[in-house]
Amino acid sequence: MKKVIIGNTDLEVAPINLGGNVFGWTLNEKESFKILDAFVAEGFNFIDTADMYSYWVDGKGGGQSETILGKWMKERGNRDKIIMATKVGGETGLHPVDTSKKHILEGVDKSLQRLQTDYIDLYYTHFDDEKTPVEETLEAYDEIIRAGKVRYIAASNLSPERLKASFEASEKNNLPRYQALQPHYNLVERTNYEMKYAPLAEKYNLTVFPYWALAAGFLTGKYRSEDDLNKSVRGGGAKKYLNEKGMAVIAALDEIAEKHRTSQATVSLAWLLAQPHIGAPIASATNEKQLQTLFDAPKLQLDTEDMQMLNNASK
């Protein structure tokens, strides 16, 4: 399987990023281990989590996902084979969005403890408080990189203006620079990324890992009416796509999936993989059937007709 090099780093990842938000939420520890074992057995190595996952289970600050991942890596003895990405700065039951130096220095140690490791491969600014100077955030990252706690940094949910300011501060002050971007991007959420962030990914050589790559499950094709929304705990997130554009995208996915004898989810991920700067779409799975749709995506080569159909439907 062809690996992707992240930005200007030595991190090589397979082209699907397994979303860790389900670990400790919709999957318990035993179920999570089963999914993780199957994922790496297929040759994939890139896992995405955050310090705040899955805080909504108990409202007390999160950490369940990191804890499960830490136990799994410890039991399997495979830390050196995994590229682990986690995040800091998100709101939890205990604190608001915070990208201050104090919070980052505290947060990284807590994540390392839960993950049972002494380093994080890719550390994201999860959300931006827009009050902390970007220099302060980057200085915190400089400190933890120098300490060997983090290898590289990345950004998610920063405004284009703050992202650009971060790069300017990195260059001016010789501070670490973001190597990757994690935006909201998929077939039914194109405009914001393509208009505001894609030019920055090009300018700063950012490798892009889109979250909600399957639009809260809508792009799997299982939500076609409001009656379908109770099919899963995440169904409510797909409601906003039950409109003319959303149905046009589903119709295109249906046709292309049938043509290639694959699933709508696989086609959706393959479309993302065909876009400039996309390294590995982030998608979660709660069973082996869902995992297979992720495994199939890098193998699917969409032709010009497929791409045109999807692009037209999703405009």
N, C-alpha and C positions, 0 to 999 in steps of 0.2 A: 504494500500500500504506500502510495506516495505521501510523504510527510510535508508539512508546511513549516517554514521557518518564520517565527514571530518577529516582525519588525527588524531591528538591527541587533538581534540577540542570537544566542546559540541554542535557543529552545526550539525543538522540532516536535510538532504535534500531528497526529492523524486528523483527517478533515471532518470529524464530528466531535463536538464538545458536549460531554454528558452533563446535563443540568442536575445539580445536587439539591434543588429546592424540595424535591419529594422525599428525601431521606429524613425520617423523623416526622414527616407530615402524613402523607398518604401511604408511606411504606414504613414498616417497623424495621428494626435492626436486621433480623433474619432475612426479610424480603429484600432489603437494601443490599445485603451481601450477595444475594443471588444475582441481582441485576449487575452489580459491579463485577462479579466474577465472569459473567457472560460477556460483558463489555470488553474487558481486557483480553479474554480468551480469543476474541475476534481480531486482536491486533491494535485496538484503540488504546490511547494513553492519556487523554486530556479530560480533566474533570473540573467543573466549575461549581463553586459554592460561595457562601458568604457568612459572616459572623452572625447576621440577623436571621438566617434560616434555622429553624422553622418557628420563629417566635410566636406566630399566631396560634400555635398549639396550646400554649399555656399563658401567653401574654407576659412572660417574665424574662425576656431578654434574649431568647434564641440560643443558638449554639448546638442544637440537636444534630443538624446535618454535619457540621465539622466533627462532632464527637463520634458519630457513626463512621465517618470516613477515616478518622484517626484509628479507631479500633480495627477497621478492616485492613488498613495498610500495615498496622502492627502485626496482626494475626497472619497476614499473607507474606509479610516480609518483602514487600514490593515497592517501598517508597522510592527507590532509585529508578524505577521504571515508569513512575507516574509524574506527569506534569500537573501540578495542583495549583489551581487559581482560587483565591478567595478575596473577600472585599472588606472594606472598612468605611464607616461614615454613614451607614444607613440608620434609619430610625428603628428603634426597638421599644419594647415595653419599658425599658429602663432609661433611655436617653433619646433626645431628638437627633436629627441629622447633624453631624459634627465632623469637620475635617481639620480641627485644630491639631497642633503638634502634640499636645498633652493626650488627646484622645487616641491619636494614631499610635503613639508609643505604648499606651496601655492596651489598645486593641490588638496589636500584633502579638504581644505576649500571650494574651488570652487565646487567640486563634492557634498559635503554636502549641499551647498546652492541650487544647482540645484535639488538634490534629496529630498529636504525639510525634511531632517532628521538630527539627531545629531550623528549618528553612521553608519558605514559601516561594514557589517558582514565579508566580505572577500575582501581584497584589494590586487590587483595583481601588481607586476612589469610587465608592459605590454611588453616593449622592453628594452633591456639592452644597454646603451651607451658604455659599455666596457671601458670607461675612468674613470668613478667615482669608487673609491674603494668600494668593496662590504660592507665594514664596515660602510662607510658613509651612504649608502642606508639603511642598517639595523638600524643604529642609528636614522635615521629619522623615521623609522617605530616604533622604541621603544618609541620615543617621542609622536607620535600620538596615540599609543596604551595606553600609560600611561595617556594621556589626555582624553581617552574614545571615541576618534573619530573613531577608528578602533578596531575591535575585534581580527581578525587574518589576516595573510598575506599569499600570494601565489605567484607563479612564472609562467610566460609565456614568451616564446621566449628568454630564457637565454641559453647560450651555456652550454654543460655538464660541462665544466671546471669551468665556473663562478658559476654554480649552486652548484657544489661540494664545491667551495671556500666559498660560502655563508653559507653553513652548518658548515663548519669548523670555520668560523668567529663567527657564532651564538654560537657555543659551547665554543669557547675560550674566548669570551668577554661577555658571558651571555646576548646575544641579542636575539630578537624574531627569530623564525625559520619558514621557509615556511612550510605550512601544506598541500598544494595542488599544482598540476602542471597542466597547460593548454597547451598541445602540439598539433601540427598538426598530426592527426592520424585518419585513416579510412581504408576501405578495399583496396583502391588503393594507399594509402600512409602509408606503414607499416614499411619500413626498418629503417628509421632514428629514429623513436620512439623506436622500439623494440630492436635495437642494442645499442643505446646510452642513452636512457632515462629510459626505463623499469627497468634496474638494479638499477638506482638511486631511482626510485619510491619504489622498494623493500627495498633498504638499509635504506631509510629515512622515510618509512611509509607514503608516499605521496598518497593522493587520487587524481586520474587523471580524468580531465574533458576535453576530446578531443574537439578541435574546428574544423570547417569544417568537421564535422562528416559525412556529406552527400556529401563531395567533390564538393562544389559549385553547388549542385543539380544533379550532374552526377549520383549518386547512387540511385536517384529516378527512373532512367530509361527513363527520358524524352529527354535526349540528346543522340541520336544514330548515328547522322551524322552531318556534319557542317551545313546543312540546318536547323537543330533543334536549333542551338545556339541562334537564335534571339527570342526564345520563352519567354525569360525573360531578365531583365537588367543584371542578373548575369551569363548569358549563356556563355560569353567569358571565364569565369574561368574553364569551363568544357572541353574546346577544347583540352587541353593537354592529356586528358584521352581517346580520340578517337583513340585508338590503339589496338593492338592485346590483350594485357593484360586487358585493360579496357573492351573490348567487351566480353572477357571470364568471367569477373566478372559479367557483366550484364546478360549474359546467365545463370550463376549460380543463380543469384538473381531472374531471371524470373521463373526458375524451382522451386525454394524453395518457392517463393511467391505464385505460383499457388498451390503448395502442401498444404500450410497452409491457403490458401484463404485470403491472406493479401497483402500488398504492398511491393515493392522492398525497399522503404525507411525504412519501419518497420523492415524488415529482416536485413538491414544494421546496424541499431541501435541496434537490438538484438544481432548481432554478436559482436559489441563493448561491450555491457553490459556483455557478456560472457567472456571477457578478464580479466586477473588479474589486480587488482588495479583500474579498471575503476569504477568511482562513478556515473557519470551522463553525457552522451554525450551532447554536446551543439548543439542545432539545432533551427533555427528560423522558423516561420510560418507566412504566410500572409493571410491565410484564414482558415476556420474551417475544410476543408478537409485535409489540410496539418497538422493541429493540431492533427487530429485523428490518423494520421500515427505515431505521437510522442507518443500519449497516449497508442497506441497498443503495442509499443515496449517492455515495461517491462513485459507485459503479455505473450509474445511469447517465448516459450522455444524451442530453436533449438536443434535437436537431433544430435548424433555423426555423422551421415551421412551428415547432413546439414553443420555442422562445417567443416568437412573434405573437402567437395565440395568447400566451400568458401575459405578455407585456400589454397587449391591447385590452385584455379583460381587466387588468389591474390598474389601469391608468386612473 
